[in-house]
């Protein structure tokens, strides 16, 4: 009999055997299954699973044999011994093949007084049924003598979508083989069936290709500049040692592919083209238009101009050789070819590429990319595989049989589906797990954006706008890009608990989704993660202090909320740390003075998350609308006309609507008072976010007018923070004044002008972001 070792499940179940015995347990807790089954009926009563329970299956059902042994291995540490095989009519776990179950991944699970019956038509169905049974075990009572009480129930279940995936980027940061296996376990335990493996990018080539050994001998390694911000790392210079990275041998990949297949996870490899290929060009410069040596970048690259030459047939010979070895390693139907973010200036200047455009009757470089992708697709199709790529492959015309993975929102996937192409929805708005899942100041570094677990849960891969084209949507997938995720522990933090929302979005019928019920089930799953040692995020336990400015009444209301409803919010307004003895939040606050509010979610007397802090400023210019000489950029003009004086201090998220952004321009604002006011101090807040091309100002200058438009210089202050500082932060500029009366105050905040030398945007217009201007 084939043995399937499933260590992750063993670890998850083993803690049950050590749990306190429930001497009086009669009725188990209600099930907390994620994702929520299609149909579930829970009845009064419970089946007592014990060492006397048998496991039964047909000898002709090979799938049942494999999954039955997996289940027996799971139960061993709980029951103290392995179960015997053979059908006990009154006390057994039975695996039954049922061809009438329409969905190949569907299953039925019945628990009654005679035992447990798991019916499926395939190994995948059995496997997912066992995942549900595992969760029932995790939430069941352990009685004396290691007997487990499982509620009587009937479950009829199958997935909503066939593509339920997650992408892991191992190019920006390399992850060891053992973590890749753990990642696969994380997918499997949540009934996700597709692992999109991003193996190739500018910063590292991670897959051994025997015909081109330099791809890993050179392309898999970069100069270690991990102490610097991802987008502030300079181009490696001659003499710097490239020793940071790694790659997977073909033997390791075969091992991982087998491991995934045993868990009904398909690995879809991604080999980027025509852009995101600096690592390949560093190994073989003849692949580019310039054919000049380049180093493997140590950090961010933008714009991405080093791309494969589309005019050289040798480029396509190389790619066919690479893909031949890739297809030999990965049996997946789909091969992902990237296709995103290709800046085509090299093609515009390359004589060979221009000749290709002419000889193929193409209009421009966009159609040249379509030609490039179509040519690769023909090769894949000839070898029985299908091409999938990011939605940029739509540009210039979509290859005939290509499948689109839509990341720039939903429109690419919708367009592809309406043209009769299959699509996978993976929008950055909801499913980029490299985005923050809580307030930035309380979170470890992330790429940007904001996708808390509640936001992930609102995602729907098949919006109503698709109409009859809905059938072309294969499903959806979340992506974990790893520019800011250097370790397995950080990766776990970004994955959990958001993967629970992803799983339910892709498996459970839309009408069965219920946020309150879901988050309650998530809370029930967290102890399992604790026992597994998973470094999951507790961001849903952090309090979001939401200030709202009333433009008409010129007042602020303060609402406090946490995604997790389990617990109570306690707060302070004097800057002290709150505890369970502090004021309990019951309704919005209406502060009438400057104050610092701190709040936390407490479960009993224990702080469940982190303490959130928000400052409110009530000052001379509060609620005033200044005259501005240079209007802010339309996209970053703020969420109301009073954003500079609404009393609300912005956070580190430049897209929050609490900032005004100026591209290459200074900010100049004039405040006119109905009656002269005494001005003692002016404070201006500015954002410094080097990686996002946002820089602290050079200086802030304050002028005053006692009458008309005649201004006198009142004071100025220079920046002290070096412009090359990588750390994202809010910088305050304070100008102390003499306390005279003025009818107008003019404030000028100097933009640095252009991105500094060595920055990825060197010479381009710099951004200046300004928030609350406080006049005291």
N, C-alpha and C positions, 0 to 999 in steps of 0.2 A: 504494500500500500504506500502510495506517495505521501511523504511527510512535508508539510508546508509550515515552516517556522515563521511565526508572525509575532515578533518580539514586542512590537508596539502595543498590540492588543493584550498580550500577556501582562505587560507592565500596567496597563490601564485596569485590568480586572484584578490583578494580584492584591491590590490594597483592600479589596472587599473581604478577603480572608482575615485581615487584621482589624476589621472594624468591630466596634463594640457589639455584642450580641443583644438582639432585641428580644428579651425574654417573653414579652407579652405581645409581640407583633402578630397580628392576625391578618389585617388588610394592608397590603403594600401601598407605598405612595403612588399617586397617579403618574403615568408615564410622562417623561420629559424628553421626547424623541426629536432630534434635529437631523435632517429636515423633517418637518411635519408630514406624516403619511397622507396619502390621498384619502383614505377612509380608515377610521379606527373606531371600534366600539369596545369600551371597557365594561366588564361585568363584575358583579359581586362575586368574590371568591378569589382564591389564589392557588396556583400549582406549586407543590413543594418539590423543588429540584434538589436532589441529594446524590450521594455516592451510589445509591441503588438504582438511579435512573439509567436507562440504556440508551444507546444511539442506534438508529435503524436506517437502512437505505438499501436500495437494490444494487446487487453486485454488478449489474450491467450499466449502472449510472456512474460513470467515471467522475463527472463533475461533483456529484454528491459525496463520493469517497474523499475527494480532496478537501472539500469544505467541511465535511464531518470531522476529519482529523484536525483541521484548524480549530474548530469549535472545541474539540476535546482538549487540545493544548491550552485553550483559553480557560477552560473550566478546571483544569488540574489544580492550580494553586488555590482556587476557591473551595473546591470540594475535598481537597486533600489527596485525591487519587484520580487516575484516568477512568472514564466510564467504560463499561463493557459494551461490545457491539452485539446487536441482536434485538429483536422486537419484543418488548414487554408490553402487552396490550393495555396495561393500566399505568405504566410509568416509563415513558420513553420520549425521546426527541427523534422525530421521524422526518427524513428528507424524502419528498415525493416529487417526482418529475411530472409536470402538468403542461402538456403542449397547448392546452386551451388558453393559457396566459398569453395575451397578444404581444405585450412589450417584452423584448428579449431581456431587459434588465428588471422586469417586474417580479414581484413575489407576493405570496400570501403567507401570513403568519397567524396561526390559531393556537391559543393556549387555553386549555380546559382541564377538567379533573383527570383526564387520562394522559395529559402530557402536552408536548409542544409539537406542532406539525408545521414544517416549512416547505411550501410548494413553490416550484419555479420551473421554467423551461430551459434554463441555461445556468452555467456556472456563475455568471454575473448576478443572476437573480438570487441564487443561493447565497452568494457573497454579501449582497446588500441586505438580505434577510438576516444574516448573522450580525451585520452591523447594528441593525435594529435590536436584535436580541442582546447584543453586548450592552447597548444603552439601557435596556430594561434591567440587566444585571447590575449595572452601576447604580441604579436608583432603587434597587430592591432591598428588602430587609434580610439580614443574615440571622437565622435562628440558631439555637444550640446545635452542636454536632455538624456545623458547616452546611446547613440546609438553607437554600435560597428560596424566598417566596416571590413568585412572579405572578402578576395579576392575570386573571382570565381576560382574554381579549381576542378580537378578530381584527386583523389588519389586511387591507388590500392596497397594494402600493406599487407605484411605478413612476419614473421620472417624467417631468414636463418636457425637458429638452435632452437631446442626445449628446450635445457637446457641453460638458460641465467641467470647466478647466481652470487652471491657474498657471501663470508663467513665472519662472524664476530666471533672473538674469545672473549668470555666473561669469560674465565678461568683466563688468565693472569691478566686481569682487569675486574671487574664486572661493567656492565652498567645497569642502572635502567630501569624498564619496559617502562616508557614513551619514553626513547631514542630508545628502541627496536622497538616500534611502528613507531617512526620517521624514523628509518633506513628502515623499510618496506616501508614507503611512498617514500623514496628516490629510492628504487628499482622500485616500481610501476610506478612512474612518468617517469622513463626511460625505461619502457617496459621490465624490467628484471622480471623473474617469479620464481626464486628459491633463497631462503634464507637458506644457509647452516649454521646452528647454532652450533658452536663449544662449547659445554656445559661442557666438561670434559677434564681436563688435570692435570699435576702434581701440579699446583699451586692453584687449586680450583675445587671442584665439585659443579655445579650450578643448578642442577635439583633435586627437592624433589622426593625421592623414599620412599614411605610409609613403605615398608617392611624392609627397611634398614635406619632408621632415622639418624644414626651416619654419613652417607654420607654428610648430610648437617649440622648436629649439630657440627661436628668436621671437616669434609673434606672441608667445604666451607669457612674456615677461616684460615688465616696465620698471622704470626707476621709482623707487619708493619715496613718494612725497605725501604720505598719508597725514602728516602733521599740518598740511595746508588745506584750505577750502578747496573742494572739488574743482571749482571754476577759477581758482587763482593759481593753479599749478603751471609753471612756465614749461616751455618746450625743453625736453631733456637735451643736454649738451654733450658733446663728444667727451668721453672719459668718465661720464656718470654710469655707474653700474646698474644694469637692469636685472634685478633679482627678486622682484615682487610679482607673484602670480602663481601659475600652475596650470595643469591640463589633465584631462582624463585619457588614459590609454584606451585602445580599442578593447582590450580585455576587460577593463573596468566598465566600459560602456555596455558591453554584452552582459556583464553581471547585473548592472543596474536595470537594463531593459528586461531581463528575465525576472528580476525582483518586482518590477512594476507590473509585468504581465500576470504574475501570480496574485496580484492584488487588483486585477482588472483595471489597471491604469495604462492607457496608451501614451507613449512618449512621442511628441511631435517635435523633431529637432528644427532649430532655426539656423540657417546659414545665410547671413545678411548679404544683400547685393542690391543695387550697385554701390550704395554708400554704406557708412559705418564699417569700413574695411581697412582702416589704417594699419591694424595689426598684420593683415595679410600683405599689404603693400610694403610694410617694413621688412618682411621676409623675402618678398619677390617684387622689387620695384618695377619690373617690366609689366606688371598688371595695371599700372596707372598710365594716364595720358602723358605725363611728364617723364615717366620712367626714371625718376630720381629717388635716391634713398631717403627714407624718413624714419624717425624713431617711433616706437609705440608710445602714444600719449599717456601721460601719467594722470591726467584728469580730463576735465570737460573740453570738448571740441565744438566750436561753433563760429561761423557756419561750417558745415561738413563738405569740404571741397575736394578732399582726396577720395576719389571714387574709381571704380574699375573703368578701364578704357573700353568703350562700346564699339570702337572702330577696329580693334585688333581681334582677329579670329582666335589668337592664342589665349585671350581672356576666356572665351567660351570653352575652349579645350580644357583649360584649367578647371573651370567650374564643373564641367561634365565629369572630369576625373574625381574631383572632390565629392560631388553628389553621388557618384557610383559607390564610393566607399561609405558614404553616409547611408545610402539605401541598403547596403549590405549589413550595416549595424542596426538600423531601425526598420522594423517591418511595418511601420505606420502607413496608413493610406495617404496621409498628408505630409508634405515637406514644406516648411515655412521658409520663404526667401526674403523676408523683410520688405525692402522696397521703399522705406520711408526716408524722409528728410534728406534727399539727395539734392545738394546744390550743384547745378549743372554748368557752372562757369568753365570748368575744364573741358567739357564737351563742346561748348561754344567756341573755344579757342583751339581745339585739337583738329588738325587737318584730317586725320583718319576718321574721326567721328563725323566731321562735316561731310566727308566723302560717303560715309555709310548713310547719312541722311539723304544724300542725293541719289545714290544707287538704289536705295530701297523705296524711293518716292515718298519720303516722310516730310512733314511740314516743319518740324522744329525739334528741339531737344526733348520736349515732353513726349512727342511721339517716338523719339529714339528710346526713351525709357520703356514705353509700351512694347517696342520691338524687342528690347533686351529681355523683358520679362516673358514675352510670348515665346521667344526662342528657348529660354530655359524651360518653360512649360512644355513645349513640344518634346524636349528630351525626357522630362519626368513622365509625361503621358505615355511615351514610347516604352517606358520601363514599368508601366502599370501603377504609377503614382499620380497624385493630384497636387497642384500648387496652391498654396495659400499665402497671402501677404497682407501687410498693412494697407490701409485704405488709399495711400498714395498711388498704388498700382492702378487705380482708376484713371489717373492723369494720362492723357494722350490716348485713351482707349483701353478697355480691360481685355486681358488675354482671354481667349475663347472659353476655356473651362476653369478659369481661376475662381477661387473662393476668397472673399474679402474679410479681413479682420478689422473691424471699425473701431479706431481708437480716438480719432479727433471728433468725438461726439457720436451721434447715431446716424447722421446723414449719409455717411459713406456706406454703411450697411444697408440702409433703406434704399439708396440708389441702386446698389448692386442687386438687392432682392427684387426690385421692380424691373430690373433688366433680365431677370431670370437666373441670376447667379446666387449660389449659396453664400451665407454670411454668418460670421460670429461677432456678437456685440461685445465690445471691450472698451467702453468709453472712459476716457480719463476723468470725466466729471464724477463718476461713481466707483469705478473699479480699478483705480490705480492705488495699490496698497503701499506705494512709496510716499503717498500723501499723508499729511498729519491726520490723526484721528482724535485729537483734542487740542486744547489751547497750546499754541506754539511754545509759550514760555514754560509750559509744564511737560513738554515732550522732548525726547531725544531728537537729534537732527533728522530732518526729512527733506524730500525734494521741494516741497511746497504744497499748495492746494489744501483742501480740507475735506476728508471723507470719513466721518465718524461712522460707527456701526449702524446707526439709525439711517444715515444717508445711503449706505450700501443696501439696506433693506428695502428702500423705496424703488430700487432699480427694476425695470421690466425690459427684458430683451426683445419683446415683441409688442411694441406700441400699436395703438389702434390705427395710426396713420399708415401702417403697412397694407391694410386692406387684404386683398386676396394674395398678396405677396408674402404673407406671414409664414407660409409653408417653406420658404427658402431660408428661414432663420434656423440655423443649426443649434444655437444656444448662446452661451456667454462665457466669459473668462475674466478673472482678475489678474493683474500684472504686478509683480514685485520687481521693480527696477532697483538696482543696488548701488547707485552712486554714493548714497549716504547710509548704506547698510553693509558695514564691513565684516560682521560676524554672524554666525548661526543664531546666537542669542538675540541679536537685534532683529534678525529676520523673523524669528518666532514672535517677537513683540509686534511687528508690523502685520503678521498673519492672523494672530489670535487676539480677540475673538471675532474679528471681521469675517473670517472664513465661514463661521456659522451662518451669517447673513447671506453670504454668497451661495452656500449650499442650499438654503431654503428658497432663495430666489430662482435657482435653476432646477430644482426638483419639485417643489410643492405647487399645486395649482394656484393661480393668482387669487381666486376667491377664498382660498383657505388661509391666506396670509393674515396674521393678526399681530401687530407690534407688541402689545401688552403681553399676550400669551407667549410670544417668541422670547422677549427679554426675560420673562420668568423662567423659561426653559434654559436660557443661557446661564442664568444664575445657578441653576441646578447642575450645570456641566462644569463650572469652574473648579469645584473640588477635585474632579478628575484631572484637570490640567495641573493642579497643585501637586497631586500624587505623582504625576508623570514628570514633574520638574520642568514644565514648559514655562518659558519666560513670557507670559502673555501680558498684554496691555490692560491696565485698569482705568483707562481714560474715561470709560462710561460712568465711572464713579466720581469724576471731577465735576464740580459745580460750575456751570456757565452763568456768570453774572451779566445779565443783558440790560444795559442802559438804553433807554429810548428817549430821545429829545422831542418834545412837543413844540413844533415850530410856531403854533398859534399862541400858546400860553407861555412859551419860553420856560418850560419846566422839564425836569428829568424824572422819569420813573425807572425803578430798578427791579427787574424780574430775576429770580434765581431758579435754576432748574438743572437737573442731571438726567442723562439718558436712562440711568438705572433708577427705577422707582422704589427699589428696596432700600429703605433708610430714610433719615430725616436730615434736613439742611439746617445747620446752625451757623450764625454769622456774628461778626463784630463790626463796629463802625469807628473804632478808635485806633486801629492799626494793630491791636493785639491778636494773638492766635486764638481762633475759636476752638471750643471743645463742646462736649455734650451738655455742659452747663450754661453755654452761651444762649443768646436769643435764638429761638426757633423760628425759622422762616415760615410765614403763613400767607402773606400777601405782598404785593409790590411795595417797595419803599419810595418815598418822594423826598430825596435829600434837598435841603435848602441852604446847605453850606458846603464848603470844601471838606471832603472826608475820604478816608481810605477804608474800603469795605473788604473784609476777608470772609470767606465762607468755605465750608467743607461738608461733605456727605458723611453722616455717621450711621453705622449699623450697631445699635446698642450704644455703648460708649466708645466704640472703636472707629477711628477715622478710616473710611473705606477707600478713599483715593488720595488726592493731594489738595492742599489748600490753594484756593483761587484768590487772586487779589485784583481789585479794580479801584482806581482813583477817580474821584469826581472833583472838578474844579469849578467853583462859582466865583467869578472875578469881574473886574470892571467892564470887560468886553463880552461877557457871557451873553449869548444870544444875539450878537451883532453880526450883520452881514457886511464884510469889508469891501471896499472898492479895490479891484485887482488890475494892475497894469498888464500883466501877462496871464491870460486864462490858463488853467491847468489842462492837461490832455483830457479829451472827452471821456476816455475809458477810466480815467482816474481822477474824476472831478469830485468824488465823495458822494455819499448817499443822501445828502441834503445840502441846501445852500448855506447852512450854518456849521458845516463840518469843522471849520477852523475854530469855532467859538462855542460849540455845543456842550462844553464842559466834560467831554468824554475823551479819555486818553486812549489812543489806538494801541493795538497789540502789534506783534511782529509780522502779521500777515498784511502785505502791502495791497492785497486785493480785497480787504475786508470792507471797504467803503468808508473807512474812517480816515483815510489819507487823501491828500491832493498831490498828484504827481506832475512834474514838469520835466519835459524832455529837452535837455540842452538849454533851458531857460532859467533865469532867476525867478524867485517869487517876490513880488512887491505888493504889499497890502496896506491900505489906508483905513484907519478906524476914525470915524467922525462921531463925537459925543454931543448930545443935545445940550449939555451943560459941561463946562470945563471940569476935568477931574484931576485929582492929585495922582501922579504916577510915580511909584517907587521902584518898580521892578517889572521887567518883561522877560518872559520865558518862552522859548520856541522849541518844539520837539521835532526832530528829524530822524529819518530811518537810514541806517547804513546796512546794506545787504549786498556785499561785494559780488556774490555769485549771480545776482539778479540785475546787475548793472546799476544799482542804486547806491549813491555815495552821500556821505555826510557833506553838508555845505562847507565852503571854505571859511565863511564868516557870516555873522548876522549883525546888521547895523540898524539902529533905532534913531528916528528923527521925530521931533515934536514941533507942533505949530500951535501958537497961542491965538493966532488970528489969521484967517484966510489961508493961502497956500504958501506962506513963507515958513520954511522949515529950518530948524537948527539941529545940528548933530548932537544927540544926547549920549550916545555910547555905542560901542561895538565890541564884539568878542570874536576871537579867532578860533578855528578848530584845533583841538589838541590830539584828536584821534588820527593816527596815520591813515591815509586814504587807501592803503593796501591791506588794511586789517580784514581778515577773513571772517571773523565772528560777526554774526548777524546781531544787531543791537539798536536800541533807540538812544539817540544822543540828544542831550538837553543843552541849550545855549541860554545862559542867564546873564542879563544886563542889568546891573544895579544903577538906579537913577537918583537924582537929587531930591525928588519929592515935590517938584513944582507942578503947577496946574497947566493942563494943555487941553485944547479943544479937538486936536487931531494928533494921532500917532501913526507914523509911517514906519513899516518894518520891511527891510530888504534882506532876503536870504539868498546868498550867492551860490549858484550851481558851480561845480568844478569845471563844467564845460564839456569835456570829453573824457572818455574812459582812459585811465592812466596807462603808462608804458608797462608792458608785460601782461596786461589784462587781455582776456580773450576778445574783448570788444575795443581794443586799443585804437584810439582815434575817432571812434563813433561817439555820438551824443550820449552824455551821461544823464541818468535820471536823478532828480531831486524829489524826495517825498517829505511833505511837511504835514504836521498834525496840529493839535491844539496850541493856539497862541494865547498865552495867559498874561493879562495886563493887571497888575496889582497896584 
